Each structure stands twice: as C-alpha cells, then as structure tokens.
Amino acid sequence: MTHYLDFEKSLADIEGKAEELRTMSRANPEAEVDKEAAALDRKASDMLRKLYDGLTPWQKCQVARHPERPHCRDYVDALFTDWTPLAGDRNFADDHAVMGGLARFRDAPVVVIGHEKGHDTKSRIERNFGMARPEGYRKAIRLMDLADRFGLPVVTLVDTPGAYPGKGAEERGQSEAIARSTEKCLALKVPMVAVVIGEGGSGGAVAFATANRVAMLEHSIYSVISPEGCASILWKDAEKMREAAEALRLTAQDLSRLGVIDRVIREPLGGAHRDAAAAIASVGDGIAAMLGELADQSPDSLRDNRRRKYLGIGAKGLAA
C-alpha cells in the first residue's frame, strides 16, 4: 500500500480511483473501464509532475523523511558486493544506527559507512531511527583508520535526523565522538565521497560527510538543525516549521548554489520511494563519477584539498 504525504492527497484520490477501476476490471472482464482507468493514470501522472516540479522546502523535508524511501541497507545490498560488516567500537558496544564494513564497488575495494533508519517498527527501534550514539561514531573512526591504513576509498551514506541526544550518549562523550569523527575525515589520505540519501541533520551528518566530494539526492535535505527545532528556538512554536525550512536553505538545490555540496543526483518522478531501483542506480553512478574525479590525486593532495574545501565554505559570501 502506497504511503501518501499530506500534499499528495488529491493524487491519492485519483490513483485510488484508477486502482478501483482496474480491480473491477479483473473481477468482471466484461466491464469496459480500461479507458477510464488509463485516463485517470494520465491525469495522475500530470499531477505528480506538477507537484514535484514545485516542491517547497518543507515538502522536500517530508519527501526526505518518507518511510518507504530506500535506506542505507538497500544501497549496500544493491550497489556493493563482498560486503563484510564490522561491529563495535572496541570500547563500549555496537551501535546499530551505524552500519559499516569492507566491500567492493564495481569490483574495486572500498570502505562503506552509513546511517541506517530501519524499515519497520521493530528495526527502527533497533536502529534508533538512524540517530547514532558515541559508539557509532567511534565505529566509523575505526573503519576510516582501516581505510587509511590499506589505501581504500571511503564511501559514506548519510541519512540521520541528527546524533542521539540521550543522557547516556552525552555521558559517554557524544560531542567528543562527533568531533573526532569529523577530525578523522579531515585527516584521511584516501578518497572520500559522501551522499546524503535522505536527511542530513546537524553534526551527526557532518561527522560522515566531511568528504572530498559531497552529493545529495534531489529531494534530500542537509541542515544545521531540523525545521521543527529551528522554529521552536526562533519563534517558540514548532508549527512554524514551514518558515524555518525556507530560511534554513536546506535543499540540495540551495546547497549546490551555496557551494556546500558538489553534485545533485536526480530522483525518479515522485521521489526515490516510487522507484527505489532507479534511485539506487543513480546514486551508484554518482559515486562512481565522484571517485573517478579523485582517482589521480596524491594522498597528500586528497587530504589538503579536503581541508581547504571546508575552510573555504562561506568565504565567498563573507567577501561579498
């Protein structure tokens, strides 16, 4: 059953009527409803195109959080072979919100790290809805150390509302773990590419996305705080999230113009959740292209260029 977002209600009505007609036709082949169903399909397709051509920043937030959107596990299963996961931070525990390991991408060895939100109630609770604890970031540091030691490119898949803010996480050094993970990204002498596949929330995302090349799916978001959190702070009213989403400049298109990201990856019409295989294939092509751009750089150049990239973000705006 398709999950429709708030702004897709009229689309849901049309697609629902078309499906009712097809069900009627299957039950009673003599009922001549095929033409009417086809007309409704065309109307739904036109409406879908118009809706997604003019999405507001808040609507993009809803699409980025869609429960049927492909998650890190889906990308790993489809794009990588010889997947060998690594678990634990060698200190406290294994954080299931972060998955990572060794794999092959188009026959080349890589290290893969990503946030995993889960796909149903049980797995979402197990994965803590993609919100990593300190041990998740320390596991990522272990993997990045391994990549650096053996000269393996690092691919990260970012999809988190933010790092987990619970008491236990804070007691175990959440902010320190995020800072160390970001520091490790900046120190790597191997190619590093990141793709925001859904939500990129605050430092919890930056800790995996401080890469040589950063891409975002067309309807993903990347921001310092959630629109609801921003609205609660600025206006003391979480219901002003639409205004906050507009002000945060959190869409892939805004961040590309601002120079924060390097590439926007197109999604199928209606979002990645409507054709997961096509969306995953596009991300695979994007990763291959970004790794190709870095292939001839020396280890020192990879590290130095990455540092300059992040030190330079915002400098153009300040100079103006």
ROKOLTI-282171 format. One record per residue (C-alpha): residue in one letter; y, z, x. Coordinates in steps of 0.5 Angstrom, whole numbers. Last residue first. Layout:
! residues N
<gupa resn="a" c2="Y" c3="Z" c1="X"/>
...
***
This chain:
! residues 320
<gupa resn="a" c2="80" c3="-2" c1="62"/>
<gupa resn="a" c2="77" c3="2" c1="68"/>
<gupa resn="l" c2="74" c3="7" c1="63"/>
<gupa resn="g" c2="70" c3="2" c1="59"/>
<gupa resn="k" c2="68" c3="-2" c1="66"/>
<gupa resn="a" c2="65" c3="5" c1="69"/>
<gupa resn="g" c2="61" c3="7" c1="62"/>
<gupa resn="i" c2="54" c3="6" c1="66"/>
<gupa resn="g" c2="56" c3="5" c1="73"/>
<gupa resn="l" c2="52" c3="11" c1="76"/>
<gupa resn="y" c2="46" c3="9" c1="72"/>
<gupa resn="k" c2="46" c3="2" c1="75"/>
<gupa resn="r" c2="47" c3="4" c1="81"/>
<gupa resn="r" c2="41" c3="9" c1="81"/>
<gupa resn="r" c2="37" c3="3" c1="79"/>
<gupa resn="n" c2="39" c3="-2" c1="84"/>
<gupa resn="d" c2="38" c3="4" c1="90"/>
<gupa resn="r" c2="31" c3="5" c1="88"/>
<gupa resn="l" c2="29" c3="-2" c1="87"/>
<gupa resn="s" c2="33" c3="-4" c1="93"/>
<gupa resn="d" c2="29" c3="1" c1="97"/>
<gupa resn="p" c2="22" c3="-2" c1="95"/>
<gupa resn="s" c2="24" c3="-9" c1="96"/>
<gupa resn="q" c2="26" c3="-13" c1="90"/>
<gupa resn="d" c2="22" c3="-20" c1="89"/>
<gupa resn="a" c2="18" c3="-18" c1="83"/>
<gupa resn="l" c2="24" c3="-15" c1="79"/>
<gupa resn="e" c2="25" c3="-20" c1="75"/>
<gupa resn="g" c2="18" c3="-22" c1="73"/>
<gupa resn="l" c2="17" c3="-14" c1="71"/>
<gupa resn="m" c2="23" c3="-16" c1="66"/>
<gupa resn="a" c2="19" c3="-22" c1="64"/>
<gupa resn="a" c2="12" c3="-19" c1="63"/>
<gupa resn="i" c2="15" c3="-13" c1="59"/>
<gupa resn="g" c2="19" c3="-18" c1="54"/>
<gupa resn="d" c2="13" c3="-22" c1="53"/>
<gupa resn="g" c2="9" c3="-16" c1="52"/>
<gupa resn="v" c2="14" c3="-13" c1="47"/>
<gupa resn="s" c2="14" c3="-20" c1="43"/>
<gupa resn="a" c2="6" c3="-19" c1="43"/>
<gupa resn="i" c2="7" c3="-12" c1="40"/>
<gupa resn="a" c2="12" c3="-15" c1="34"/>
<gupa resn="a" c2="7" c3="-21" c1="33"/>
<gupa resn="a" c2="1" c3="-16" c1="32"/>
<gupa resn="a" c2="5" c3="-11" c1="28"/>
<gupa resn="d" c2="7" c3="-16" c1="22"/>
<gupa resn="r" c2="11" c3="-12" c1="17"/>
<gupa resn="h" c2="12" c3="-6" c1="21"/>
<gupa resn="a" c2="16" c3="-9" c1="26"/>
<gupa resn="g" c2="21" c3="-11" c1="21"/>
<gupa resn="g" c2="23" c3="-15" c1="15"/>
<gupa resn="l" c2="23" c3="-21" c1="19"/>
<gupa resn="p" c2="19" c3="-20" c1="25"/>
<gupa resn="e" c2="22" c3="-17" c1="31"/>
<gupa resn="r" c2="26" c3="-20" c1="37"/>
<gupa resn="i" c2="27" c3="-16" c1="43"/>
<gupa resn="v" c2="34" c3="-14" c1="45"/>
<gupa resn="r" c2="35" c3="-14" c1="53"/>
<gupa resn="d" c2="39" c3="-11" c1="59"/>
<gupa resn="i" c2="41" c3="-4" c1="56"/>
<gupa resn="v" c2="47" c3="1" c1="57"/>
<gupa resn="g" c2="51" c3="-5" c1="58"/>
<gupa resn="l" c2="56" c3="-4" c1="52"/>
<gupa resn="r" c2="54" c3="-11" c1="48"/>
<gupa resn="s" c2="47" c3="-9" c1="49"/>
<gupa resn="l" c2="48" c3="-2" c1="47"/>
<gupa resn="d" c2="51" c3="-5" c1="40"/>
<gupa resn="q" c2="46" c3="-10" c1="39"/>
<gupa resn="a" c2="40" c3="-5" c1="40"/>
<gupa resn="t" c2="43" c3="0" c1="35"/>
<gupa resn="l" c2="46" c3="7" c1="37"/>
<gupa resn="r" c2="54" c3="6" c1="37"/>
<gupa resn="l" c2="54" c3="13" c1="35"/>
<gupa resn="a" c2="60" c3="12" c1="30"/>
<gupa resn="e" c2="56" c3="8" c1="25"/>
<gupa resn="a" c2="50" c3="13" c1="25"/>
<gupa resn="a" c2="55" c3="18" c1="24"/>
<gupa resn="e" c2="58" c3="15" c1="18"/>
<gupa resn="r" c2="51" c3="14" c1="15"/>
<gupa resn="m" c2="49" c3="21" c1="17"/>
<gupa resn="k" c2="55" c3="24" c1="13"/>
<gupa resn="e" c2="49" c3="28" c1="9"/>
<gupa resn="a" c2="48" c3="33" c1="15"/>
<gupa resn="d" c2="55" c3="36" c1="13"/>
<gupa resn="k" c2="59" c3="41" c1="18"/>
<gupa resn="w" c2="63" c3="35" c1="19"/>
<gupa resn="l" c2="62" c3="34" c1="27"/>
<gupa resn="i" c2="56" c3="38" c1="28"/>
<gupa resn="s" c2="52" c3="37" c1="22"/>
<gupa resn="a" c2="54" c3="29" c1="22"/>
<gupa resn="c" c2="52" c3="29" c1="29"/>
<gupa resn="g" c2="45" c3="32" c1="28"/>
<gupa resn="e" c2="44" c3="28" c1="22"/>
<gupa resn="p" c2="46" c3="22" c1="26"/>
<gupa resn="s" c2="41" c3="24" c1="31"/>
<gupa resn="i" c2="44" c3="25" c1="38"/>
<gupa resn="v" c2="45" c3="22" c1="45"/>
<gupa resn="s" c2="43" c3="15" c1="42"/>
<gupa resn="y" c2="38" c3="10" c1="42"/>
<gupa resn="i" c2="36" c3="6" c1="36"/>
<gupa resn="s" c2="30" c3="1" c1="34"/>
<gupa resn="h" c2="31" c3="-5" c1="30"/>
<gupa resn="e" c2="31" c3="-11" c1="35"/>
<gupa resn="l" c2="26" c3="-8" c1="39"/>
<gupa resn="m" c2="30" c3="-5" c1="45"/>
<gupa resn="a" c2="29" c3="-7" c1="53"/>
<gupa resn="v" c2="31" c3="-3" c1="59"/>
<gupa resn="r" c2="30" c3="-6" c1="66"/>
<gupa resn="n" c2="31" c3="-2" c1="73"/>
<gupa resn="a" c2="29" c3="5" c1="69"/>
<gupa resn="t" c2="32" c3="11" c1="67"/>
<gupa resn="a" c2="28" c3="10" c1="60"/>
<gupa resn="f" c2="23" c3="16" c1="61"/>
<gupa resn="a" c2="27" c3="22" c1="62"/>
<gupa resn="v" c2="33" c3="18" c1="58"/>
<gupa resn="a" c2="28" c3="19" c1="51"/>
<gupa resn="g" c2="28" c3="27" c1="51"/>
<gupa resn="g" c2="35" c3="27" c1="54"/>
<gupa resn="s" c2="37" c3="24" c1="47"/>
<gupa resn="g" c2="33" c3="21" c1="42"/>
<gupa resn="g" c2="30" c3="14" c1="43"/>
<gupa resn="e" c2="27" c3="12" c1="36"/>
<gupa resn="g" c2="23" c3="6" c1="35"/>
<gupa resn="i" c2="20" c3="1" c1="41"/>
<gupa resn="v" c2="25" c3="3" c1="46"/>
<gupa resn="v" c2="22" c3="-1" c1="52"/>
<gupa resn="a" c2="22" c3="1" c1="59"/>
<gupa resn="v" c2="21" c3="-2" c1="66"/>
<gupa resn="m" c2="20" c3="1" c1="73"/>
<gupa resn="p" c2="19" c3="-3" c1="79"/>
<gupa resn="v" c2="17" c3="1" c1="85"/>
<gupa resn="k" c2="21" c3="6" c1="90"/>
<gupa resn="l" c2="22" c3="11" c1="85"/>
<gupa resn="a" c2="27" c3="16" c1="86"/>
<gupa resn="l" c2="31" c3="15" c1="80"/>
<gupa resn="c" c2="25" c3="16" c1="75"/>
<gupa resn="k" c2="24" c3="22" c1="79"/>
<gupa resn="e" c2="31" c3="25" c1="77"/>
<gupa resn="t" c2="30" c3="23" c1="70"/>
<gupa resn="s" c2="23" c3="27" c1="70"/>
<gupa resn="r" c2="26" c3="33" c1="74"/>
<gupa resn="a" c2="32" c3="33" c1="69"/>
<gupa resn="i" c2="27" c3="33" c1="63"/>
<gupa resn="a" c2="23" c3="39" c1="66"/>
<gupa resn="e" c2="29" c3="43" c1="67"/>
<gupa resn="s" c2="31" c3="42" c1="60"/>
<gupa resn="q" c2="25" c3="44" c1="57"/>
<gupa resn="g" c2="24" c3="50" c1="62"/>
<gupa resn="r" c2="17" c3="54" c1="60"/>
<gupa resn="e" c2="21" c3="59" c1="55"/>
<gupa resn="e" c2="25" c3="53" c1="52"/>
<gupa resn="a" c2="19" c3="50" c1="50"/>
<gupa resn="g" c2="16" c3="56" c1="47"/>
<gupa resn="k" c2="22" c3="57" c1="43"/>
<gupa resn="g" c2="22" c3="50" c1="40"/>
<gupa resn="p" c2="27" c3="45" c1="42"/>
<gupa resn="y" c2="22" c3="39" c1="42"/>
<gupa resn="a" c2="25" c3="33" c1="46"/>
<gupa resn="g" c2="28" c3="28" c1="42"/>
<gupa resn="p" c2="27" c3="24" c1="36"/>
<gupa resn="t" c2="22" c3="20" c1="40"/>
<gupa resn="d" c2="19" c3="13" c1="41"/>
<gupa resn="v" c2="20" c3="10" c1="48"/>
<gupa resn="l" c2="15" c3="6" c1="51"/>
<gupa resn="t" c2="15" c3="7" c1="59"/>
<gupa resn="v" c2="12" c3="2" c1="64"/>
<gupa resn="v" c2="11" c3="4" c1="71"/>
<gupa resn="p" c2="10" c3="-1" c1="77"/>
<gupa resn="l" c2="4" c3="1" c1="82"/>
<gupa resn="g" c2="6" c3="2" c1="89"/>
<gupa resn="f" c2="0" c3="7" c1="90"/>
<gupa resn="r" c2="4" c3="13" c1="92"/>
<gupa resn="d" c2="10" c3="11" c1="87"/>
<gupa resn="a" c2="5" c3="10" c1="81"/>
<gupa resn="l" c2="2" c3="17" c1="83"/>
<gupa resn="d" c2="8" c3="20" c1="83"/>
<gupa resn="m" c2="10" c3="17" c1="76"/>
<gupa resn="l" c2="4" c3="20" c1="73"/>
<gupa resn="r" c2="5" c3="27" c1="76"/>
<gupa resn="i" c2="12" c3="26" c1="73"/>
<gupa resn="a" c2="10" c3="24" c1="66"/>
<gupa resn="k" c2="5" c3="30" c1="66"/>
<gupa resn="r" c2="11" c3="34" c1="68"/>
<gupa resn="y" c2="15" c3="31" c1="62"/>
<gupa resn="g" c2="9" c3="33" c1="57"/>
<gupa resn="e" c2="8" c3="40" c1="60"/>
<gupa resn="p" c2="16" c3="41" c1="58"/>
<gupa resn="r" c2="14" c3="39" c1="51"/>
<gupa resn="a" c2="15" c3="33" c1="48"/>
<gupa resn="m" c2="17" c3="31" c1="41"/>
<gupa resn="g" c2="13" c3="25" c1="38"/>
<gupa resn="f" c2="12" c3="28" c1="31"/>
<gupa resn="n" c2="8" c3="34" c1="35"/>
<gupa resn="r" c2="2" c3="29" c1="37"/>
<gupa resn="e" c2="-3" c3="34" c1="33"/>
<gupa resn="i" c2="2" c3="35" c1="27"/>
<gupa resn="r" c2="3" c3="27" c1="27"/>
<gupa resn="s" c2="-5" c3="26" c1="28"/>
<gupa resn="k" c2="-7" c3="30" c1="22"/>
<gupa resn="t" c2="-1" c3="28" c1="17"/>
<gupa resn="d" c2="-2" c3="20" c1="19"/>
<gupa resn="h" c2="0" c3="15" c1="24"/>
<gupa resn="g" c2="1" c3="19" c1="30"/>
<gupa resn="k" c2="8" c3="20" c1="34"/>
<gupa resn="e" c2="6" c3="18" c1="41"/>
<gupa resn="h" c2="11" c3="18" c1="47"/>
<gupa resn="g" c2="10" c3="13" c1="52"/>
<gupa resn="i" c2="7" c3="13" c1="60"/>
<gupa resn="v" c2="4" c3="7" c1="63"/>
<gupa resn="v" c2="2" c3="6" c1="70"/>
<gupa resn="v" c2="1" c3="-1" c1="72"/>
<gupa resn="p" c2="-5" c3="-6" c1="75"/>
<gupa resn="a" c2="-4" c3="-13" c1="74"/>
<gupa resn="d" c2="-9" c3="-17" c1="70"/>
<gupa resn="r" c2="-4" c3="-18" c1="64"/>
<gupa resn="f" c2="-2" c3="-11" c1="64"/>
<gupa resn="r" c2="-8" c3="-7" c1="67"/>
<gupa resn="a" c2="-8" c3="1" c1="66"/>
<gupa resn="l" c2="-7" c3="7" c1="69"/>
<gupa resn="g" c2="-5" c3="13" c1="65"/>
<gupa resn="g" c2="0" c3="16" c1="60"/>
<gupa resn="m" c2="0" c3="19" c1="53"/>
<gupa resn="v" c2="6" c3="24" c1="51"/>
<gupa resn="a" c2="6" c3="28" c1="44"/>
<gupa resn="h" c2="-1" c3="30" c1="46"/>
<gupa resn="d" c2="2" c3="35" c1="51"/>
<gupa resn="d" c2="-4" c3="37" c1="56"/>
<gupa resn="a" c2="-3" c3="45" c1="58"/>
<gupa resn="f" c2="0" c3="50" c1="63"/>
<gupa resn="n" c2="1" c3="48" c1="70"/>
<gupa resn="r" c2="-3" c3="42" c1="73"/>
<gupa resn="d" c2="1" c3="38" c1="68"/>
<gupa resn="g" c2="-5" c3="35" c1="63"/>
<gupa resn="a" c2="-8" c3="29" c1="62"/>
<gupa resn="l" c2="-9" c3="22" c1="65"/>
<gupa resn="p" c2="-11" c3="16" c1="61"/>
<gupa resn="t" c2="-15" c3="10" c1="64"/>
<gupa resn="w" c2="-14" c3="4" c1="60"/>
<gupa resn="d" c2="-18" c3="-2" c1="63"/>
<gupa resn="t" c2="-14" c3="-7" c1="59"/>
<gupa resn="f" c2="-7" c3="-6" c1="56"/>
<gupa resn="l" c2="-3" c3="-10" c1="51"/>
<gupa resn="a" c2="-6" c3="-9" c1="44"/>
<gupa resn="d" c2="-9" c3="-2" c1="45"/>
<gupa resn="v" c2="-3" c3="1" c1="49"/>
<gupa resn="y" c2="2" c3="-2" c1="44"/>
<gupa resn="d" c2="-2" c3="1" c1="38"/>
<gupa resn="r" c2="-2" c3="8" c1="42"/>
<gupa resn="c" c2="5" c3="7" c1="43"/>
<gupa resn="h" c2="7" c3="6" c1="36"/>
<gupa resn="p" c2="7" c3="1" c1="31"/>
<gupa resn="r" c2="12" c3="2" c1="25"/>
<gupa resn="e" c2="8" c3="4" c1="19"/>
<gupa resn="p" c2="12" c3="11" c1="18"/>
<gupa resn="h" c2="19" c3="7" c1="19"/>
<gupa resn="r" c2="23" c3="11" c1="23"/>
<gupa resn="a" c2="26" c3="5" c1="27"/>
<gupa resn="v" c2="27" c3="2" c1="20"/>
<gupa resn="q" c2="31" c3="8" c1="17"/>
<gupa resn="c" c2="35" c3="8" c1="23"/>
<gupa resn="k" c2="37" c3="1" c1="22"/>
<gupa resn="q" c2="39" c3="3" c1="15"/>
<gupa resn="w" c2="44" c3="8" c1="18"/>
<gupa resn="p" c2="47" c3="2" c1="23"/>
<gupa resn="t" c2="48" c3="-2" c1="17"/>
<gupa resn="l" c2="43" c3="-8" c1="16"/>
<gupa resn="g" c2="46" c3="-15" c1="14"/>
<gupa resn="d" c2="41" c3="-20" c1="17"/>
<gupa resn="y" c2="35" c3="-16" c1="15"/>
<gupa resn="l" c2="37" c3="-15" c1="7"/>
<gupa resn="k" c2="39" c3="-23" c1="7"/>
<gupa resn="r" c2="32" c3="-25" c1="10"/>
<gupa resn="l" c2="28" c3="-20" c1="5"/>
<gupa resn="m" c2="32" c3="-23" c1="-1"/>
<gupa resn="d" c2="30" c3="-30" c1="1"/>
<gupa resn="s" c2="23" c3="-28" c1="2"/>
<gupa resn="a" c2="23" c3="-24" c1="-5"/>
<gupa resn="k" c2="25" c3="-30" c1="-8"/>
<gupa resn="r" c2="20" c3="-35" c1="-5"/>
<gupa resn="d" c2="15" c3="-30" c1="-7"/>
<gupa resn="l" c2="17" c3="-29" c1="-14"/>
<gupa resn="a" c2="17" c3="-37" c1="-15"/>
<gupa resn="a" c2="10" c3="-37" c1="-12"/>
<gupa resn="a" c2="8" c3="-32" c1="-17"/>
<gupa resn="e" c2="11" c3="-36" c1="-23"/>
<gupa resn="k" c2="7" c3="-42" c1="-20"/>
<gupa resn="d" c2="1" c3="-38" c1="-20"/>
<gupa resn="v" c2="1" c3="-35" c1="-27"/>
<gupa resn="e" c2="-3" c3="-40" c1="-31"/>
<gupa resn="a" c2="-8" c3="-35" c1="-34"/>
<gupa resn="e" c2="-15" c3="-39" c1="-34"/>
<gupa resn="p" c2="-17" c3="-35" c1="-27"/>
<gupa resn="n" c2="-17" c3="-28" c1="-31"/>
<gupa resn="a" c2="-18" c3="-22" c1="-26"/>
<gupa resn="r" c2="-16" c3="-26" c1="-20"/>
<gupa resn="s" c2="-10" c3="-29" c1="-24"/>
<gupa resn="m" c2="-8" c3="-22" c1="-27"/>
<gupa resn="t" c2="-8" c3="-19" c1="-20"/>
<gupa resn="r" c2="-4" c3="-25" c1="-17"/>
<gupa resn="l" c2="1" c3="-24" c1="-23"/>
<gupa resn="e" c2="1" c3="-16" c1="-21"/>
<gupa resn="e" c2="2" c3="-18" c1="-14"/>
<gupa resn="a" c2="8" c3="-22" c1="-16"/>
<gupa resn="k" c2="11" c3="-16" c1="-20"/>
<gupa resn="g" c2="10" c3="-12" c1="-14"/>
<gupa resn="e" c2="14" c3="-16" c1="-9"/>
<gupa resn="i" c2="20" c3="-17" c1="-14"/>
<gupa resn="d" c2="20" c3="-9" c1="-15"/>
<gupa resn="a" c2="19" c3="-8" c1="-8"/>
<gupa resn="l" c2="25" c3="-12" c1="-6"/>
<gupa resn="s" c2="30" c3="-9" c1="-11"/>
<gupa resn="k" c2="28" c3="-2" c1="-8"/>
<gupa resn="e" c2="29" c3="-4" c1="-1"/>
<gupa resn="f" c2="35" c3="0" c1="1"/>
<gupa resn="d" c2="31" c3="6" c1="0"/>
<gupa resn="l" c2="25" c3="4" c1="5"/>
<gupa resn="y" c2="19" c3="1" c1="2"/>
<gupa resn="h" c2="12" c3="3" c1="4"/>
<gupa resn="t" c2="7" c3="-2" c1="3"/>
<gupa resn="m" c2="0" c3="0" c1="0"/>
***
